[in-house]
């Protein structure tokens, strides 16, 4: 997602911002125009994916079932 801010009716443009979203990643970069200083440039944040408790429970039940099946044979 990106947008550009227009500062006047003559078509001059202000800073351009770009937001990037992805799986397990959030990034934000800002590029100044016309000598504008921005508080950050190319800052990115990485998020870790944490499995839901229900997913861990189902995986544990599946492993327990495989272990019981292996004991029977």
Protein Blocks (a to p, Z undefined) as FASTA:
>chain_A
ZZdddfbfnopacddddddddehiacdddddehhiacfbehiacdddddddfklmmmmmm
mmmmmmmmmmmZZ
